[in-house]
Amino acid sequence: MAEAVANVARRVNAIVEEGKDSLDLSNCKLISFPDGVFKVLRSVSENIRVITLADNEIKALSNKFFSTFSQLRELDLQGNVLTKLPDAVGEMEHLTSINLANNSFTVFPDKVTEVATLERINLEGNSITEIPMEKLSAMPALKWLNVKSNPLDSNTQSALLSPYSFDILSATES
């Protein structure tokens, strides 16, 4: 455990000292985003554009994470045990890519559909059965969606086959 903490500290200090715009805390055995990191990165949080938290054991992220790193462009959370995202993710104004592959989502994280700048969403390898195709089709920048290896229901599978026909999943139809 001490080695993991030292590893995180080294990586975070390098960001501050070298003024880098990306923070890589992948493979650090994290179960949450360390509170101490917020304090250390306070002076440079506005400069951070890319955060990689892949292959940890993170169960949840806080609203504080998204409000602190408001200039974030890319977020890689693959290989964790996330089941949901906080509401604050919907307020991200610059996020273009979010990788949520190989987590524990059973429900599509709806708040990501509120991110107008989002171009890429990777949800491969989760346990999601339904995809909100109508909300996704309304996203102005969305270019790429990966939902491979999810137990999608037949309605969702049909909608994915005909991407311009989202009325199948319309909430107004009974």
C-alpha positions as CSV (number, residue, x, y, z in Angstrom):
1,M,0.0,0.0,0.0
2,A,2.8,2.4,0.9
3,E,4.3,1.8,-2.5
4,A,1.1,2.6,-4.3
5,V,0.8,5.9,-2.3
6,A,4.4,6.8,-3.2
7,N,3.7,6.0,-6.8
8,V,0.7,8.4,-6.8
9,A,2.6,11.1,-5.0
10,R,5.5,10.9,-7.6
11,R,3.2,11.1,-10.5
12,V,1.2,14.0,-9.1
13,N,4.3,16.0,-8.1
14,A,5.7,15.6,-11.6
15,I,2.5,17.2,-13.0
16,V,3.0,20.2,-10.7
17,E,6.8,20.5,-11.2
18,E,6.7,20.0,-15.0
19,G,3.5,21.7,-15.7
20,K,2.1,18.8,-17.7
21,D,-1.5,18.8,-18.9
22,S,-2.1,15.1,-18.3
23,L,-2.4,13.0,-15.1
24,D,-1.9,9.3,-15.3
25,L,-2.8,7.4,-12.2
26,S,-3.5,4.1,-14.0
27,N,-2.6,0.9,-12.2
28,C,-2.3,2.5,-8.8
29,K,-4.6,0.3,-6.8
30,L,-6.9,3.3,-6.1
31,I,-10.4,2.6,-4.7
32,S,-11.3,6.4,-5.0
33,F,-9.6,9.6,-6.2
34,P,-7.3,10.6,-3.3
35,D,-8.4,13.8,-1.5
36,G,-4.8,14.8,-1.1
37,V,-4.4,14.9,-4.8
38,F,-7.0,17.7,-5.0
39,K,-4.9,19.8,-2.6
40,V,-1.6,19.2,-4.4
41,L,-3.1,19.9,-7.8
42,R,-5.1,23.0,-6.8
43,S,-2.7,25.4,-8.5
44,V,-2.6,23.5,-11.8
45,S,-6.0,21.8,-12.0
46,E,-7.1,24.3,-14.7
47,N,-4.3,23.1,-16.9
48,I,-5.1,19.4,-16.8
49,R,-6.7,18.2,-20.0
50,V,-6.3,14.4,-19.8
51,I,-6.8,12.1,-16.8
52,T,-6.2,8.4,-16.9
53,L,-7.5,6.4,-13.9
54,A,-7.6,3.1,-15.8
55,D,-7.1,-0.3,-14.2
56,N,-7.7,0.7,-10.6
57,E,-10.5,-0.4,-8.3
58,I,-12.4,2.8,-8.2
59,K,-16.0,2.4,-7.1
60,A,-17.2,6.0,-7.4
61,L,-16.0,9.5,-8.4
62,S,-17.2,12.6,-6.6
63,N,-18.8,15.8,-8.0
64,K,-15.7,17.5,-6.6
65,F,-13.6,15.6,-9.2
66,F,-15.5,17.0,-12.1
67,S,-15.7,20.6,-10.7
68,T,-12.0,20.6,-9.9
69,F,-10.9,19.4,-13.3
70,S,-13.3,21.6,-15.3
71,Q,-11.0,21.9,-18.3
72,L,-10.8,18.2,-18.8
73,R,-10.9,17.0,-22.4
74,E,-10.3,13.2,-22.0
75,L,-11.1,10.9,-19.1
76,D,-10.1,7.3,-19.1
77,L,-11.8,5.2,-16.4
78,Q,-11.6,1.8,-18.0
79,G,-11.0,-1.3,-15.9
80,N,-12.6,0.0,-12.6
81,V,-15.7,-1.1,-10.8
82,L,-17.8,2.0,-11.4
83,T,-21.6,1.6,-11.4
84,K,-22.6,5.3,-11.9
85,L,-21.2,8.7,-12.5
86,P,-22.0,11.8,-10.4
87,D,-24.4,14.4,-11.8
88,A,-21.5,16.9,-12.2
89,V,-20.2,15.0,-15.3
90,G,-23.1,16.6,-17.2
91,E,-21.6,20.0,-16.5
92,M,-18.3,19.3,-18.3
93,E,-17.9,21.9,-21.0
94,H,-14.8,20.6,-22.7
95,L,-14.9,16.9,-22.4
96,T,-14.5,15.2,-25.8
97,S,-13.8,11.6,-24.8
98,I,-14.8,9.3,-21.9
99,N,-13.7,5.7,-21.6
100,L,-15.9,3.7,-19.3
101,A,-15.1,0.2,-20.7
102,N,-14.9,-2.8,-18.4
103,N,-16.6,-1.3,-15.4
104,S,-19.8,-2.4,-13.6
105,F,-22.4,-0.2,-15.2
106,T,-25.8,-1.9,-15.4
107,V,-27.5,1.3,-16.5
108,F,-26.3,3.8,-19.2
109,P,-24.8,6.8,-17.4
110,D,-27.4,9.3,-18.7
111,K,-25.6,12.4,-17.5
112,V,-23.0,11.9,-20.2
113,T,-25.7,12.7,-22.8
114,E,-25.7,16.3,-21.4
115,V,-22.1,16.9,-22.4
116,A,-22.4,18.9,-25.6
117,T,-18.7,18.5,-26.5
118,L,-18.5,14.7,-26.1
119,E,-17.3,13.0,-29.3
120,R,-16.4,9.5,-28.0
121,I,-18.1,7.3,-25.5
122,N,-16.7,3.8,-24.7
123,L,-18.9,1.5,-22.6
124,E,-17.6,-1.8,-23.9
125,G,-17.7,-4.7,-21.5
126,N,-20.3,-3.5,-19.0
127,S,-23.7,-5.0,-18.1
128,I,-25.9,-2.4,-19.8
129,T,-29.2,-3.6,-21.3
130,E,-30.6,-0.3,-22.7
131,I,-29.0,2.6,-24.5
132,P,-30.8,6.0,-24.7
133,M,-30.5,6.3,-28.5
134,E,-32.8,9.3,-28.6
135,K,-30.6,11.3,-26.2
136,L,-27.5,10.1,-27.9
137,S,-28.8,11.1,-31.3
138,A,-29.4,14.6,-29.9
139,M,-25.8,15.0,-28.8
140,P,-24.3,17.6,-31.2
141,A,-20.6,16.4,-31.2
142,L,-21.0,12.6,-30.8
143,K,-19.1,10.7,-33.4
144,W,-18.3,7.3,-31.8
145,L,-20.1,5.0,-29.4
146,N,-18.8,1.6,-28.4
147,V,-21.3,-0.7,-26.6
148,K,-19.7,-4.1,-27.5
149,S,-19.9,-6.9,-25.0
150,N,-23.0,-5.6,-23.2
151,P,-26.2,-7.7,-22.8
152,L,-28.3,-5.3,-24.8
153,D,-32.0,-6.0,-25.1
154,S,-33.5,-6.7,-28.5
155,N,-35.1,-3.2,-28.8
156,T,-31.7,-1.6,-28.3
157,Q,-30.0,-4.0,-30.7
158,S,-32.6,-3.1,-33.3
159,A,-32.1,0.6,-32.8
160,L,-28.3,0.2,-33.2
161,L,-28.8,-1.6,-36.5
162,S,-30.7,1.4,-37.9
163,P,-29.0,4.4,-36.4
164,Y,-31.3,7.0,-38.1
165,S,-34.4,5.4,-36.8
166,F,-34.5,6.2,-33.0
167,D,-38.2,6.2,-32.7
168,I,-38.0,2.5,-31.6
169,L,-36.8,3.7,-28.2
170,S,-38.9,6.8,-28.0
171,A,-40.1,7.4,-24.4
172,T,-43.4,8.8,-25.7
173,E,-44.5,5.6,-27.4
174,S,-46.3,3.0,-25.4
